[in-house]
Amino acid sequence: MNLSGNHFVMLELSRRAAAKNPNKLNTIETNRISLLCEQVTINTTKSAYPLDIPFSGIVSGESSTMVMDLGSARKDINLTGKIVDQTIVKYNGDGEVKTVHMTSYEIAQMLHSYVDSSFLHEDQNISKLIILMPSRVDNNYEYRTGITADTPIEDCPLIPFHFANRSYDVPSWSWGHTKKTFDALEFAKDEVEGIRGMVSTFGCDFAGPETPTVNFNLSFVQSATVVSDFVNASF
């Protein structure tokens, strides 16, 4: 599958998944905004608290520490790069598909307005970050069909970055949706798992020397909101 360089990092609106009448003609651009990133920084912060064991060093001569593992972690993604003119495809699930070519400045303004919105407005709510990356290995630690250890990275199929584990590493008693998230994209119209969450901050610079591109920085937090999930599924 061939993709434009502008389509390796995308923000997806809630409407793409929540449309009452899904558009069978969805493209990779439908209800998504592409970002031309120069740097992607991903941080995973584990919620674990070390506790020093009192008097543990008296007997053995070496003190010990116990860790309280809460089984949770905070996941933040920070993006920096440029916004460029691009084609925006909007579909609200009812009317016609709107396809327009917007300037970088218009897209920056639109992103600010979307971050300022709430989960109740599905045509404005950014609910997913998609970061596509090359992959040689499938869900079971086998090379993908037609791929070997020597396959150039540019010839490898693309999968979305996420925080799931491969099925091989998941114990039988574990519950979750891990097993479907390592499928490679075959067609540009395929739905993508991506990272679900929210944009916490978005900033941009309108700088003369950079015209007509707009420099931006964006922070995304992987998260789930029970209230928004219920509302989006019910209305």
N, C-alpha and C positions, 0 to 999 in steps of 0.2 A: 504494500500500500504506500503510495507516494503522498506526502503532505508538504504543504508550504512550510517554510521555516517559522512562519508566524503562528502555526497551529500546534506547537509542542507544549505551550502553556496557555491554558484557557480558563476563564471564569464562566460558570454555568448558572443560569437563572432557574429558580424553582419551577417556573412555568414549563420548562422542557419536559419534566417528569410528571407534572401535575395537570397537564392539559386534559380537559374533559373529552375532547376529540383529538387524540394523538395524530400528528401529521405524518402520514406514511412517506412523505417526500422530504423528511428531515435530512439536512446535510450536516456536515461537521460544524457549520457556522450557525445553525438555527438556535436562537436563544443562548448564544455564547459570545464572549468577547475575548479576542486573542491578545496576548501580551508578548512583546519581544523582550525577553529577559536577558540581562547580562550576568546576573548572579541570582541563584536560588539557595537560600540558607535554611536548613531544616534542623530543628532542635526538638529532642525528646527528653523531657525532664521527669524522671521517675519519682513517685511519691514513696520514698522509703526513708525511715528515720533511724539513724544509729543511736543505740543506747549503751553507754558504758556500764559494764557489770561491776557493781561495787565489790571490793575485796578479792576480785578474781586473780589478781597478781600476787596475793599473799602466799598462796599455796604453791602455785606453779612457777612463780617468778616472772610470769608474763601475763599482763592484763588482757582481758577479752572484751569484745564489743558484740552486742546483739543488734540485729537490724529488724525493725518492724516494717514489713513489706505490706503496703495497703492495696497492692494489686491494681494500681492506677498510674497514669502518667499524663502530663500535659504535652501536647504536640503543637508547635508553632512553626509556621513557614513564613519566611520573609523574602520578598521579591523586590529586585531593583532592575530597571531597564528603561525601555523607551516605548511610548505609545505611538503608533503610526496610523496613517489613514487606512481604513479597512472597510470591507463590506459587512454590514450588520443585517442579520436576518431575524425578524421578529414574527412570532406566531403565538397568539393568545389562546388558542384552542377553540375559537369560535369563528372569527372572521377570516379574511384573506391573509396570506403571507405578505409581509412588508419587507422589501429588500432595498436597502439604500447604501450609498457609499459615503461614510462620514469622515470628517476631518479629525485629526488627532486631538484637536482642542475640544471638539464636540464630544468625543469619546471620554476624554478626561472629565468634562463637566458631568456627563452621564454617570460615570463611575462614582463621583462625589455624591450625586443625588441618590444613587442606589445604596451606598453605604449609609446614607442618612435615613433610608427607609426602614421598614420592619418586615418581619416574616409574613404578615398578613397580606402583603402586596406581592403576589407571586411573579408579576411581570417586572418587578424591581428588585426582588430579594435574591442576592447572590448566595447560593447554598452549596456550591461545590467548586473545588479547585482541581483542575486536571493538569497533571505534569506527565507527559509521555516520555518514556525512556526505553532504550534498546534492551532486549532480553534474549539470552541463549537458552535458559533453563526453564522447564515448565513446572507445574504444581507438584510433581513427584520427583524432582531432581533428575529429570531426564532431559537430554537435548531435544529441542523442538524439531519438528519434522523439517528436514532439509538443512538443519543447523548443526555445526560441529564446533569444537573448541577453537578452530582456526578461522571460523567465519568472521570477516571484518565487521566491526561494530556497526558501520553504516548500512550493512546488509541484514542486520538482525531485525526481527519484527518488534513492534512497539507494544508496551504495556503501560498502564498508568501506575505512577508511584502511589503507594498506600502503606498502611501500617499493619497489614495482615501477615500471617505466617503461611508458608506453603503447607499443603495438606499433609505431606510427609512428616512434618514437625508437630502436627496437631494430635494430641491424644484422643482416643475414641470417645472419651466422656466429655470432651470439650464441646461447647455450644457456640455457634457463630456462623458467619457467611463466608468464611475463608476460602472454601473450595472453588468458588467461581471467580475469584479476583485475579488470577494469574493467566487468564486467557488473553492471547494476543489479538490485537485489532486486525480484522480482515478487510473491513470496508470503512470508508470515511464516515458513513452514516451510522455506524455501530454506536450503541450506547456505551458509555464509559463509566466504570465504577468511581474512579477518582477519590478525592478526599472531601467528605461532607463536613460542613462547618460554617463559619462566618468570617467576614472581613472585619477585623477590629480597627485597623487604621489604613487610610489611603492618603497619600500626599503626592503633589506633582509640582513641576517648575515650568513656567512659561518663560523660557530664556531665549533671547534673540539669536545667539550663535547656533542654537539647536534647531531652529526652524527648518522644516515644518514638524519635526518630531517633538514629543513632550516627555521629559524625564519623569519617572514615577518611582515611588516606593510603596509597598503594600505589605501588610501583615495579616496572615490568615491563621485562624485557630480551629483545629479539628474539634468538632463538638456535635452534640445532638440535643435538640430541645423537644421535650415531650409535648409541650403545649403546641408548638408549631407543627409537629408531626401530626397531631390529632386534628388541628384545624385544617391543614392542607389536605388531609385524607377525607375530611367530612364535608367540605364546602367547595 
